[in-house]
Amino acid sequence: MENNNNEKLIDKLQQLVTGLFMQADLHDVQYRIFKFNGYYRLADRYRKRIEAERVFTRRTMKRILELGGEIKIEERSGEPVHTDPIEALKYDLNKTSSSLSWVEEALAESANNIVVYYFLIELYKYAQISINWLSRQVRLAEVLGKENWYLKQL
């Protein structure tokens, strides 16, 4: 029975690796666009997100190996790249918010593996912090106006 549970958990963790790779790559592209266009504060925030996502990816891959699984490079679907920072934030907010239900499902499936369970709680907290920051930035852009918000990112 435990082997079957490990296989399900490994599959879930592999989904996470694929998703984190995609998210970090998308954030890397957005970071480069923001930096090129002079939005240095926003670029710095995205650079930090990339670093955190890479750490989560490495930790997830390590756990797959510890559980006896194999890490795969899976096909990924394309993601839209935004040149308008506010549109990028809105897309990121939507994408990150929708990932919370996946993490909640993974938490339920990992209840018997305390290491994975607590790791997923860390990931959930990180996603929630990201959502709060993204929401705040979108609201600020609405309240201050796009041009004023853009100036704050220089």
GROMACS elastic network, one bead per residue, 0.5 to 0.9 nm:
[ bonds ]
;  ai    aj funct       b0    kb
    1     4     6  0.52746   500
    1     5     6  0.63903   500
    1     6     6  0.87258   500
    2     6     6  0.60481   500
    2     7     6  0.85677   500
    3     7     6  0.61945   500
    3     8     6  0.87441   500
    4     7     6  0.50782   500
    4     8     6  0.63809   500
    4     9     6  0.86224   500
    5     8     6  0.51961   500
    5     9     6  0.61308   500
    5    10     6  0.85177   500
    5   109     6  0.85220   500
    5   110     6  0.86837   500
    5   112     6  0.87000   500
    6    10     6  0.58788   500
    6    11     6  0.84444   500
    6    67     6  0.66293   500
    6    68     6  0.82920   500
    6    69     6  0.84633   500
    6   113     6  0.89477   500
    7    10     6  0.50224   500
    7    11     6  0.61183   500
    7    12     6  0.85923   500
    7    67     6  0.85384   500
    7    68     6  0.88895   500
    7    69     6  0.76590   500
    8    11     6  0.51136   500
    8    12     6  0.62539   500
    8    13     6  0.86346   500
    8   109     6  0.81196   500
    9    12     6  0.50234   500
    9    13     6  0.60968   500
    9    14     6  0.84989   500
    9    64     6  0.84677   500
    9    67     6  0.86813   500
    9   106     6  0.81112   500
    9   109     6  0.70823   500
    9   110     6  0.66562   500
    9   113     6  0.88393   500
    9   116     6  0.86918   500
   10    14     6  0.60049   500
   10    15     6  0.85908   500
   10    63     6  0.84379   500
   10    64     6  0.57045   500
   10    65     6  0.88407   500
   10    67     6  0.71810   500
   10    68     6  0.84276   500
   10    69     6  0.62234   500
   10    70     6  0.83956   500
   11    14     6  0.50182   500
   11    15     6  0.63202   500
   11    16     6  0.87085   500
   11    64     6  0.88066   500
   11    69     6  0.87088   500
   12    15     6  0.51223   500
   12    16     6  0.64162   500
   12    17     6  0.88615   500
   12   106     6  0.68035   500
   12   109     6  0.86482   500
   13    17     6  0.62698   500
   13    18     6  0.87210   500
   13    60     6  0.64347   500
   13    61     6  0.77967   500
   13    63     6  0.81436   500
   13    64     6  0.67013   500
   13   106     6  0.84908   500
   13   116     6  0.88955   500
   14    18     6  0.62779   500
   14    19     6  0.85465   500
   14    60     6  0.79836   500
   14    61     6  0.77630   500
   14    64     6  0.74868   500
   14    70     6  0.87588   500
   14    71     6  0.68695   500
   14    72     6  0.72112   500
   14    73     6  0.89730   500
   14    74     6  0.87728   500
   15    18     6  0.52152   500
   15    19     6  0.61361   500
   15    20     6  0.85557   500
   15    74     6  0.88058   500
   16    19     6  0.50114   500
   16    20     6  0.59314   500
   16    21     6  0.84346   500
   16    57     6  0.77941   500
   16    60     6  0.75065   500
   16   103     6  0.89737   500
   17    20     6  0.51522   500
   17    21     6  0.60720   500
   17    22     6  0.85734   500
   17    56     6  0.84155   500
   17    57     6  0.55619   500
   17    58     6  0.83333   500
   17    60     6  0.64652   500
   17    61     6  0.68228   500
   17    71     6  0.84348   500
   17    72     6  0.86389   500
   17    73     6  0.86610   500
   18    21     6  0.52091   500
   18    22     6  0.62778   500
   18    23     6  0.86539   500
   18    57     6  0.85915   500
   18    72     6  0.83677   500
   18    73     6  0.71657   500
   18    74     6  0.64246   500
   18    75     6  0.81640   500
   18    76     6  0.73566   500
   19    22     6  0.51325   500
   19    23     6  0.60625   500
   19    24     6  0.85531   500
   19    76     6  0.83011   500
   20    24     6  0.59426   500
   20    25     6  0.83522   500
   20    53     6  0.61878   500
   20    54     6  0.74622   500
   20    56     6  0.75978   500
   20    57     6  0.59896   500
   21    24     6  0.53078   500
   21    25     6  0.60666   500
   21    26     6  0.85477   500
   21    53     6  0.78660   500
   21    54     6  0.75750   500
   21    57     6  0.70077   500
   22    25     6  0.51636   500
   22    26     6  0.60865   500
   22    27     6  0.85247   500
   22    76     6  0.71319   500
   22    77     6  0.86080   500
   22    78     6  0.87826   500
   22    79     6  0.83059   500
   23    26     6  0.51543   500
   23    27     6  0.60900   500
   23    28     6  0.84991   500
   23    50     6  0.81941   500
   23    53     6  0.76182   500
   24    27     6  0.50133   500
   24    28     6  0.60064   500
   24    29     6  0.87008   500
   24    49     6  0.76694   500
   24    50     6  0.50932   500
   24    51     6  0.81077   500
   24    52     6  0.87681   500
   24    53     6  0.58481   500
   24    54     6  0.68035   500
   25    29     6  0.63665   500
   25    30     6  0.86803   500
   25    50     6  0.78477   500
   26    29     6  0.52113   500
   26    30     6  0.62517   500
   26    31     6  0.85183   500
   26    79     6  0.71597   500
   26    80     6  0.83970   500
   26    81     6  0.73560   500
   27    31     6  0.58570   500
   27    32     6  0.85542   500
   27    46     6  0.62722   500
   27    47     6  0.77597   500
   27    49     6  0.75276   500
   27    50     6  0.62382   500
   27    92     6  0.89346   500
   28    32     6  0.63121   500
   28    33     6  0.87454   500
   28    46     6  0.74259   500
   28    47     6  0.71545   500
   28    50     6  0.64945   500
   29    32     6  0.52388   500
   29    33     6  0.63686   500
   29    34     6  0.87063   500
   29    81     6  0.75136   500
   30    33     6  0.50743   500
   30    34     6  0.60630   500
   30    35     6  0.84817   500
   30    43     6  0.78344   500
   30    46     6  0.76550   500
   30    81     6  0.68767   500
   30    82     6  0.71612   500
   30    83     6  0.77960   500
   30    85     6  0.83808   500
   30    88     6  0.76692   500
   31    34     6  0.51547   500
   31    35     6  0.60349   500
   31    36     6  0.84710   500
   31    42     6  0.77419   500
   31    44     6  0.76053   500
   31    45     6  0.84220   500
   31    46     6  0.55730   500
   31    47     6  0.63366   500
   31    50     6  0.87731   500
   32    35     6  0.51148   500
   32    36     6  0.59564   500
   32    37     6  0.84985   500
   32    43     6  0.72097   500
   33    36     6  0.51296   500
   33    37     6  0.61478   500
   33    38     6  0.86559   500
   33    39     6  0.85964   500
   33    43     6  0.81471   500
   33    82     6  0.84875   500
   33    83     6  0.67106   500
   33    85     6  0.89058   500
   34    37     6  0.52230   500
   34    38     6  0.62875   500
   34    39     6  0.50287   500
   34    40     6  0.68241   500
   34    41     6  0.88485   500
   34    42     6  0.67231   500
   34    43     6  0.52881   500
   34    46     6  0.88954   500
   34    83     6  0.77807   500
   34    84     6  0.87739   500
   34    85     6  0.71301   500
   35    38     6  0.51191   500
   35    39     6  0.54447   500
   35    40     6  0.53599   500
   35    41     6  0.85467   500
   35    42     6  0.79134   500
   35    43     6  0.52904   500
   35    44     6  0.81735   500
   36    39     6  0.75865   500
   36    40     6  0.85225   500
   36    43     6  0.89927   500
   37    40     6  0.82787   500
   37    83     6  0.89140   500
   37   154     6  0.89867   500
   38    41     6  0.86950   500
   38    43     6  0.84751   500
   38   153     6  0.80933   500
   38   154     6  0.58038   500
   39    42     6  0.55414   500
   39    43     6  0.60504   500
   39    44     6  0.86680   500
   39    85     6  0.85487   500
   39   150     6  0.75012   500
   39   151     6  0.83231   500
   39   152     6  0.85209   500
   40    44     6  0.60018   500
   40    45     6  0.85865   500
   40   153     6  0.62748   500
   40   154     6  0.54065   500
   41    44     6  0.51545   500
   41    45     6  0.63821   500
   41    46     6  0.88018   500
   41   152     6  0.79735   500
   41   154     6  0.61538   500
   42    45     6  0.51017   500
   42    46     6  0.63263   500
   42    47     6  0.86465   500
   42    85     6  0.83745   500
   42   153     6  0.57011   500
   42   154     6  0.79654   500
   43    46     6  0.51052   500
   43    47     6  0.61093   500
   43    48     6  0.87198   500
   43   153     6  0.85512   500
   44    48     6  0.63628   500
   44    49     6  0.87107   500
   45    48     6  0.52707   500
   45    49     6  0.64125   500
   45    50     6  0.88480   500
   46    50     6  0.61610   500
   46    51     6  0.86280   500
   47    50     6  0.51232   500
   47    51     6  0.63726   500
   47    52     6  0.88008   500
   48    51     6  0.51066   500
   48    52     6  0.63000   500
   48    53     6  0.86513   500
   49    52     6  0.51047   500
   49    53     6  0.60820   500
   49    54     6  0.85516   500
   49   130     6  0.86092   500
   50    53     6  0.51015   500
   50    54     6  0.61268   500
   50    55     6  0.86497   500
   51    54     6  0.51765   500
   51    55     6  0.63335   500
   51    56     6  0.87976   500
   52    55     6  0.50998   500
   52    56     6  0.63046   500
   52    57     6  0.86118   500
   52   126     6  0.88233   500
   53    56     6  0.50681   500
   53    57     6  0.60918   500
   53    58     6  0.86768   500
   54    58     6  0.61878   500
   54    59     6  0.85845   500
   55    58     6  0.51916   500
   55    59     6  0.61779   500
   55    60     6  0.85360   500
   56    59     6  0.51320   500
   56    60     6  0.60476   500
   56    61     6  0.86138   500
   56   119     6  0.88061   500
   56   123     6  0.75862   500
   57    60     6  0.51135   500
   57    61     6  0.61940   500
   57    62     6  0.86070   500
   58    61     6  0.51506   500
   58    62     6  0.61589   500
   58    63     6  0.86767   500
   59    62     6  0.50713   500
   59    63     6  0.62685   500
   59    64     6  0.87493   500
   59   119     6  0.86669   500
   60    63     6  0.51203   500
   60    64     6  0.63062   500
   60    65     6  0.87883   500
   60   116     6  0.86385   500
   60   119     6  0.85636   500
   61    64     6  0.50871   500
   61    65     6  0.63968   500
   61    66     6  0.86944   500
   61    70     6  0.86167   500
   61    71     6  0.64726   500
   62    65     6  0.51984   500
   62    66     6  0.62160   500
   62    67     6  0.87309   500
   63    67     6  0.61808   500
   63    68     6  0.86949   500
   63    69     6  0.86136   500
   63   115     6  0.86275   500
   63   116     6  0.76523   500
   64    67     6  0.51949   500
   64    68     6  0.65112   500
   64    69     6  0.51475   500
   64    70     6  0.66933   500
   64    71     6  0.68754   500
   65    68     6  0.50698   500
   65    69     6  0.51039   500
   65    70     6  0.62020   500
   65    71     6  0.73230   500
   66    69     6  0.73318   500
   73    76     6  0.89987   500
   76    79     6  0.89842   500
   80    88     6  0.88645   500
   80    91     6  0.86924   500
   81    88     6  0.73538   500
   82    85     6  0.68240   500
   82    86     6  0.86428   500
   82    87     6  0.63755   500
   82    88     6  0.51491   500
   82    89     6  0.89526   500
   82    91     6  0.86118   500
   83    86     6  0.88388   500
   83    87     6  0.78636   500
   83    88     6  0.73044   500
   84    87     6  0.53954   500
   84    88     6  0.62940   500
   84    89     6  0.88168   500
   85    89     6  0.61900   500
   85    90     6  0.86649   500
   85   150     6  0.82319   500
   86    89     6  0.50097   500
   86    90     6  0.62003   500
   86    91     6  0.86071   500
   86   137     6  0.81952   500
   86   138     6  0.67143   500
   86   141     6  0.74606   500
   86   146     6  0.79368   500
   86   150     6  0.87311   500
   87    90     6  0.50502   500
   87    91     6  0.61496   500
   87    92     6  0.84805   500
   87   138     6  0.89684   500
   88    91     6  0.51723   500
   88    92     6  0.60451   500
   88    93     6  0.84933   500
   89    93     6  0.59389   500
   89    94     6  0.85523   500
   89   134     6  0.61560   500
   89   135     6  0.83617   500
   89   137     6  0.77026   500
   89   138     6  0.69320   500
   90    93     6  0.50278   500
   90    94     6  0.62324   500
   90    95     6  0.85967   500
   90   134     6  0.75069   500
   90   135     6  0.81243   500
   90   138     6  0.68367   500
   91    94     6  0.51913   500
   91    95     6  0.61217   500
   91    96     6  0.85257   500
   92    95     6  0.50603   500
   92    96     6  0.59094   500
   92    97     6  0.83092   500
   92   131     6  0.85654   500
   92   134     6  0.76125   500
   93    96     6  0.52487   500
   93    97     6  0.59303   500
   93    98     6  0.84990   500
   93   130     6  0.79861   500
   93   131     6  0.58938   500
   93   132     6  0.88543   500
   93   134     6  0.57725   500
   93   135     6  0.68556   500
   93   138     6  0.88969   500
   94    97     6  0.51861   500
   94    98     6  0.61620   500
   94    99     6  0.87112   500
   94   131     6  0.86653   500
   95    98     6  0.52749   500
   95    99     6  0.63849   500
   96    99     6  0.51214   500
   96   100     6  0.69409   500
   96   127     6  0.65061   500
   96   128     6  0.83848   500
   96   130     6  0.76629   500
   96   131     6  0.66049   500
   97   100     6  0.56418   500
   97   101     6  0.80517   500
   97   127     6  0.77369   500
   97   128     6  0.80223   500
   97   131     6  0.65341   500
   98   101     6  0.61974   500
   98   102     6  0.75734   500
   99   102     6  0.52018   500
   99   103     6  0.64407   500
   99   104     6  0.87763   500
   99   127     6  0.81318   500
  100   103     6  0.50585   500
  100   104     6  0.61512   500
  100   105     6  0.86294   500
  100   124     6  0.67792   500
  100   127     6  0.73048   500
  100   128     6  0.81284   500
  101   105     6  0.61904   500
  101   106     6  0.85580   500
  102   105     6  0.51359   500
  102   106     6  0.61679   500
  102   107     6  0.86110   500
  103   107     6  0.60461   500
  103   108     6  0.86880   500
  103   120     6  0.67873   500
  103   121     6  0.83115   500
  103   123     6  0.79124   500
  103   124     6  0.65476   500
  104   107     6  0.50345   500
  104   108     6  0.64578   500
  104   109     6  0.88175   500
  104   120     6  0.85733   500
  104   121     6  0.89427   500
  104   124     6  0.80823   500
  105   108     6  0.52333   500
  105   109     6  0.64280   500
  105   110     6  0.87653   500
  106   109     6  0.50203   500
  106   110     6  0.60749   500
  106   111     6  0.87046   500
  106   117     6  0.82595   500
  106   120     6  0.76110   500
  107   110     6  0.51181   500
  107   111     6  0.62474   500
  107   116     6  0.81948   500
  107   117     6  0.57920   500
  107   118     6  0.86469   500
  107   120     6  0.64411   500
  107   121     6  0.75897   500
  108   111     6  0.55712   500
  108   112     6  0.89220   500
  108   117     6  0.84250   500
  109   112     6  0.76981   500
  109   113     6  0.87872   500
  109   117     6  0.86651   500
  110   113     6  0.52920   500
  110   114     6  0.73024   500
  110   115     6  0.87608   500
  110   116     6  0.62808   500
  110   117     6  0.54077   500
  110   120     6  0.86789   500
  111   114     6  0.65248   500
  111   116     6  0.82566   500
  111   117     6  0.59971   500
  112   116     6  0.88079   500
  112   117     6  0.79190   500
  113   116     6  0.55950   500
  113   117     6  0.60161   500
  113   118     6  0.87454   500
  114   118     6  0.60810   500
  114   119     6  0.83927   500
  115   118     6  0.54997   500
  115   119     6  0.61807   500
  115   120     6  0.86764   500
  116   120     6  0.60583   500
  116   121     6  0.85732   500
  117   120     6  0.52264   500
  117   121     6  0.63570   500
  117   122     6  0.88734   500
  118   122     6  0.63539   500
  118   123     6  0.86796   500
  119   122     6  0.51284   500
  119   123     6  0.63735   500
  119   124     6  0.86979   500
  120   124     6  0.60240   500
  120   125     6  0.85344   500
  121   125     6  0.61858   500
  121   126     6  0.85815   500
  122   125     6  0.51221   500
  122   126     6  0.61890   500
  122   127     6  0.86320   500
  123   126     6  0.50306   500
  123   127     6  0.61436   500
  123   128     6  0.85668   500
  124   127     6  0.50732   500
  124   128     6  0.61319   500
  124   129     6  0.86357   500
  125   128     6  0.50167   500
  125   129     6  0.61683   500
  125   130     6  0.85697   500
  126   129     6  0.51441   500
  126   130     6  0.62118   500
  126   131     6  0.86387   500
  127   130     6  0.50020   500
  127   131     6  0.61073   500
  127   132     6  0.86278   500
  128   132     6  0.61786   500
  128   133     6  0.86451   500
  129   132     6  0.51358   500
  129   133     6  0.62754   500
  129   134     6  0.86132   500
  130   133     6  0.51557   500
  130   134     6  0.60181   500
  130   135     6  0.84258   500
  131   134     6  0.50946   500
  131   135     6  0.59191   500
  131   136     6  0.84212   500
  132   135     6  0.51906   500
  132   136     6  0.61312   500
  132   137     6  0.86980   500
  133   136     6  0.51011   500
  133   137     6  0.62528   500
  133   138     6  0.87440   500
  134   137     6  0.51459   500
  134   138     6  0.62576   500
  134   139     6  0.86260   500
  135   138     6  0.52046   500
  135   139     6  0.61501   500
  135   140     6  0.85267   500
  136   139     6  0.51257   500
  136   140     6  0.60268   500
  136   141     6  0.85981   500
  137   140     6  0.50006   500
  137   141     6  0.61560   500
  137   142     6  0.86500   500
  137   149     6  0.84304   500
  138   141     6  0.51610   500
  138   142     6  0.63923   500
  138   143     6  0.87971   500
  139   142     6  0.50569   500
  139   143     6  0.61560   500
  139   144     6  0.84549   500
  140   143     6  0.50404   500
  140   144     6  0.56942   500
  140   145     6  0.76699   500
  140   146     6  0.86736   500
  140   149     6  0.68801   500
  141   144     6  0.53385   500
  141   145     6  0.51959   500
  141   146     6  0.51544   500
  141   147     6  0.82026   500
  141   148     6  0.76037   500
  141   149     6  0.51734   500
  141   150     6  0.80336   500
  142   145     6  0.52565   500
  142   146     6  0.68037   500
  142   149     6  0.84961   500
  143   146     6  0.85593   500
  143   149     6  0.88233   500
  144   147     6  0.78986   500
  144   148     6  0.57387   500
  144   149     6  0.60297   500
  145   148     6  0.55759   500
  145   149     6  0.61964   500
  145   150     6  0.86429   500
  146   149     6  0.50877   500
  146   150     6  0.59969   500
  146   151     6  0.86405   500
  147   150     6  0.50644   500
  147   151     6  0.63305   500
  147   152     6  0.88749   500
  148   151     6  0.51147   500
  148   152     6  0.65232   500
  149   152     6  0.51814   500
  149   153     6  0.67451   500
  150   153     6  0.52655   500
  150   154     6  0.68885   500
  151   154     6  0.54685   500
